[in-house]
Amino acid sequence: MGIKQKVIVVNNLDKYQHYRDRNIIWIKLYVDILQDYKFCQLKDNEKWIFLGLILLAVKNDNQTPLNSQYISQNIIFSTAKHTNRTRPLHVALRKLEKLKLISIKLLSSCYQDAIPIREDKIREEEKRVVSSKKTKPYFRGDEMRKAQGKFWVIPKDNGKWLEFAGKESEITWK
């Protein structure tokens, strides 16, 4: 039986990641976060800690070690009221966990996954890749291409490509 280490897992991390197949150097952060009920429940320093944990999560495969020194060295934060940085960190972690923005899990030394693999999502993506190789996407009769992670509609007159803003269910494959 291996030694177990606690790790921080950011719930719904995929909504902040723009890709997963290479070294992540930036995250997606939409302005809607300012109206997110859970995010608005946080104090200013807790918001910055949460954003820092998102950054650490993408660098640590969403298994950030629950180590106050490591976190405070990587998320540089301090307040005039607190010279001890671990107290506001622990308070923020408890609140983030209570709001279900993060989870604290055990990770054994034998590399047990802290997050279950979403096999259904993987299979769905594989099916889409396989089906897209056999057929081409069309929207209202106009051919489409996928570039820069988005679908683009190619007008029949070969004019400027138009970014597709509809739903994927509106795309037909031929």
MARZANU-89941 format. One line per field, with one value per residue (C-alpha): residue in one letter; residue number from 1; x negated, y negated, z negated. Coordinates in steps of 0.5 Angstrom, whole numbers. Layout:
residues N
gumar <- [a,...]
pake <- [NUM,...]
c1 <- [X,...]
c2 <- [Y,...]
c3 <- [Z,...]
***
This chain:
residues 174
gumar <- [m,g,i,k,q,k,v,i,v,v,n,n,l,d,k,y,q,h,y,r,d,r,n,i,i,w,i,k,l,y,v,d,i,l,q,d,y,k,f,c,q,l,k,d,n,e,k,w,i,f,l,g,l,i,l,l,a,v,k,n,d,n,q,t,p,l,n,s,q,y,i,s,q,n,i,i,f,s,t,a,k,h,t,n,r,t,r,p,l,h,v,a,l,r,k,l,e,k,l,k,l,i,s,i,k,l,l,s,s,c,y,q,d,a,i,p,i,r,e,d,k,i,r,e,e,e,k,r,v,v,s,s,k,k,t,k,p,y,f,r,g,d,e,m,r,k,a,q,g,k,f,w,v,i,p,k,d,n,g,k,w,l,e,f,a,g,k,e,s,e,i,t,w,k]
pake <- [1,2,3,4,5,6,7,8,9,10,11,12,13,14,15,16,17,18,19,20,21,22,23,24,25,26,27,28,29,30,31,32,33,34,35,36,37,38,39,40,41,42,43,44,45,46,47,48,49,50,51,52,53,54,55,56,57,58,59,60,61,62,63,64,65,66,67,68,69,70,71,72,73,74,75,76,77,78,79,80,81,82,83,84,85,86,87,88,89,90,91,92,93,94,95,96,97,98,99,100,101,102,103,104,105,106,107,108,109,110,111,112,113,114,115,116,117,118,119,120,121,122,123,124,125,126,127,128,129,130,131,132,133,134,135,136,137,138,139,140,141,142,143,144,145,146,147,148,149,150,151,152,153,154,155,156,157,158,159,160,161,162,163,164,165,166,167,168,169,170,171,172,173,174]
c1 <- [0,-3,-3,3,2,8,9,13,17,21,28,30,23,24,28,22,18,17,13,10,6,0,-4,2,-1,6,13,20,23,30,33,39,35,36,43,42,46,41,35,39,39,31,28,22,16,20,22,15,13,18,15,8,11,14,7,3,8,7,-1,0,5,11,7,4,1,4,-2,-1,-9,-8,-2,-4,-10,-7,-1,-4,1,1,5,3,8,4,-3,-2,0,2,8,12,10,13,20,20,19,25,29,28,29,35,38,36,31,25,25,19,18,13,7,3,-4,-2,1,8,12,15,20,24,23,29,29,36,33,27,31,35,29,26,33,33,26,27,34,31,25,31,35,35,39,44,49,55,51,45,38,35,28,25,20,17,22,28,32,32,37,34,39,40,37,31,31,29,30,35,35,40,44,50,51,47,54,55,49,50,45,44]
c2 <- [0,-7,-13,-17,-25,-30,-34,-39,-38,-44,-42,-43,-45,-43,-50,-54,-49,-51,-45,-39,-35,-40,-44,-49,-56,-60,-59,-61,-66,-69,-75,-71,-69,-76,-74,-67,-66,-61,-66,-72,-69,-69,-75,-78,-75,-68,-70,-71,-64,-60,-63,-61,-54,-54,-56,-51,-45,-46,-45,-39,-35,-38,-34,-40,-38,-40,-44,-51,-52,-50,-54,-60,-60,-59,-64,-70,-73,-77,-82,-87,-84,-77,-76,-69,-67,-60,-62,-66,-60,-55,-59,-60,-52,-51,-56,-53,-46,-48,-52,-46,-50,-45,-38,-35,-28,-23,-21,-14,-14,-8,-14,-12,-18,-23,-24,-18,-18,-20,-14,-16,-23,-20,-15,-21,-25,-19,-18,-25,-25,-18,-21,-27,-24,-20,-26,-33,-38,-43,-48,-50,-47,-51,-47,-48,-47,-46,-51,-54,-50,-53,-51,-56,-56,-57,-61,-58,-64,-63,-69,-70,-65,-66,-63,-58,-61,-56,-49,-43,-40,-44,-41,-36,-31,-28]
c3 <- [0,2,-1,0,2,2,8,11,17,20,22,29,31,38,39,38,42,50,52,48,53,52,46,44,44,43,40,43,38,40,37,35,29,26,26,23,17,14,16,13,6,6,3,7,4,5,12,14,10,14,21,19,17,24,27,23,24,32,30,26,30,25,19,15,9,3,0,-3,-1,6,7,4,7,14,13,10,5,-1,-5,-10,-15,-15,-15,-15,-8,-10,-14,-8,-4,-8,-9,-2,0,-5,-2,5,3,0,6,10,14,12,9,5,6,4,9,8,10,15,19,18,22,18,23,27,34,38,43,46,48,51,55,57,60,63,67,69,72,75,78,80,84,88,90,90,86,89,87,91,97,96,95,88,86,79,77,71,67,70,76,82,88,95,99,106,109,106,102,95,90,85,78,76,70,70,66,68,69,75,79,84,86,93]
***
